[in-house]
Amino acid sequence: MTETYRGHSIRVTRAGFWDAVITHAETGIIFPTKARAELEEGAAVAIARACRLIDLYLDATSSQRWHAA
């Protein structure tokens, strides 16, 4: 299953957990951190966690641009 959020692709797979791998849609760069949820929590929880990671990353990089010398 694949979702798109704020210019990123979130690919969710199921093994022992629900794993959400985040890729920047334009560059194909994969985030070094993936979001994970227990099987009982469901894929939607992994996706929500991935979205929060994307938000954190984008918020951090946008504030760094303002503070760059």
C-alpha positions as YAML, in Angstrom:
chain: A
units: angstrom
residues:
- id: 1
  name: MET
  ca: [0.00, 0.00, 0.00]
- id: 2
  name: THR
  ca: [1.33, 3.45, -0.89]
- id: 3
  name: GLU
  ca: [0.15, 6.87, 0.30]
- id: 4
  name: THR
  ca: [1.35, 10.36, -0.62]
- id: 5
  name: TYR
  ca: [1.79, 13.16, 1.91]
- id: 6
  name: ARG
  ca: [3.37, 16.60, 1.47]
- id: 7
  name: GLY
  ca: [5.52, 15.56, -1.50]
- id: 8
  name: HIS
  ca: [6.58, 12.25, 0.02]
- id: 9
  name: SER
  ca: [5.63, 8.69, -0.76]
- id: 10
  name: ILE
  ca: [4.84, 6.40, 2.19]
- id: 11
  name: ARG
  ca: [5.08, 2.69, 1.33]
- id: 12
  name: VAL
  ca: [3.56, 0.42, 3.97]
- id: 13
  name: THR
  ca: [4.48, -3.24, 4.19]
- id: 14
  name: ARG
  ca: [3.44, -5.95, 6.61]
- id: 15
  name: ALA
  ca: [5.80, -8.51, 8.09]
- id: 16
  name: GLY
  ca: [6.08, -8.84, 11.87]
- id: 17
  name: PHE
  ca: [5.03, -5.16, 12.04]
- id: 18
  name: TRP
  ca: [3.51, -2.53, 9.80]
- id: 19
  name: ASP
  ca: [6.54, -0.69, 8.40]
- id: 20
  name: ALA
  ca: [6.18, 2.65, 6.61]
- id: 21
  name: VAL
  ca: [9.14, 3.62, 4.44]
- id: 22
  name: ILE
  ca: [9.22, 7.31, 3.50]
- id: 23
  name: THR
  ca: [10.65, 8.47, 0.16]
- id: 24
  name: HIS
  ca: [10.91, 12.01, -1.17]
- id: 25
  name: ALA
  ca: [8.75, 11.80, -4.29]
- id: 26
  name: GLU
  ca: [10.83, 14.22, -6.39]
- id: 27
  name: THR
  ca: [14.34, 12.96, -5.59]
- id: 28
  name: GLY
  ca: [13.73, 9.34, -4.59]
- id: 29
  name: ILE
  ca: [15.77, 9.82, -1.41]
- id: 30
  name: ILE
  ca: [14.65, 7.46, 1.35]
- id: 31
  name: PHE
  ca: [14.33, 8.77, 4.92]
- id: 32
  name: PRO
  ca: [16.82, 7.10, 7.26]
- id: 33
  name: THR
  ca: [13.99, 6.47, 9.75]
- id: 34
  name: LYS
  ca: [10.86, 4.44, 9.10]
- id: 35
  name: ALA
  ca: [7.62, 4.51, 11.02]
- id: 36
  name: ARG
  ca: [6.42, 1.29, 12.58]
- id: 37
  name: ALA
  ca: [3.21, 0.03, 14.17]
- id: 38
  name: GLU
  ca: [2.26, -3.25, 15.81]
- id: 39
  name: LEU
  ca: [0.07, -5.51, 13.68]
- id: 40
  name: GLU
  ca: [-2.80, -4.97, 16.13]
- id: 41
  name: GLU
  ca: [-2.50, -1.18, 15.73]
- id: 42
  name: GLY
  ca: [-2.95, -1.39, 11.97]
- id: 43
  name: ALA
  ca: [-1.46, 0.19, 8.87]
- id: 44
  name: ALA
  ca: [-3.24, 3.49, 9.49]
- id: 45
  name: VAL
  ca: [-1.18, 4.02, 12.65]
- id: 46
  name: ALA
  ca: [2.08, 3.45, 10.74]
- id: 47
  name: ILE
  ca: [0.94, 5.95, 8.11]
- id: 48
  name: ALA
  ca: [0.00, 8.53, 10.75]
- id: 49
  name: ARG
  ca: [3.41, 8.12, 12.38]
- id: 50
  name: ALA
  ca: [5.12, 8.52, 9.01]
- id: 51
  name: CYS
  ca: [3.15, 11.73, 8.41]
- id: 52
  name: ARG
  ca: [4.32, 13.07, 11.78]
- id: 53
  name: LEU
  ca: [7.94, 12.26, 10.84]
- id: 54
  name: ILE
  ca: [7.51, 14.12, 7.55]
- id: 55
  name: ASP
  ca: [6.03, 17.11, 9.39]
- id: 56
  name: LEU
  ca: [8.94, 17.14, 11.84]
- id: 57
  name: TYR
  ca: [11.47, 16.94, 9.02]
- id: 58
  name: LEU
  ca: [9.84, 19.67, 6.94]
- id: 59
  name: ASP
  ca: [9.38, 21.96, 9.95]
- id: 60
  name: ALA
  ca: [13.04, 21.49, 10.94]
- id: 61
  name: THR
  ca: [14.40, 22.10, 7.45]
- id: 62
  name: SER
  ca: [12.25, 25.18, 6.85]
- id: 63
  name: SER
  ca: [13.40, 26.79, 10.12]
- id: 64
  name: GLN
  ca: [17.04, 26.01, 9.25]
- id: 65
  name: ARG
  ca: [16.70, 27.95, 6.01]
- id: 66
  name: TRP
  ca: [15.69, 31.06, 7.94]
- id: 67
  name: HIS
  ca: [18.68, 30.75, 10.27]
- id: 68
  name: ALA
  ca: [21.28, 30.07, 7.57]
- id: 69
  name: ALA
  ca: [23.99, 32.70, 7.33]
...
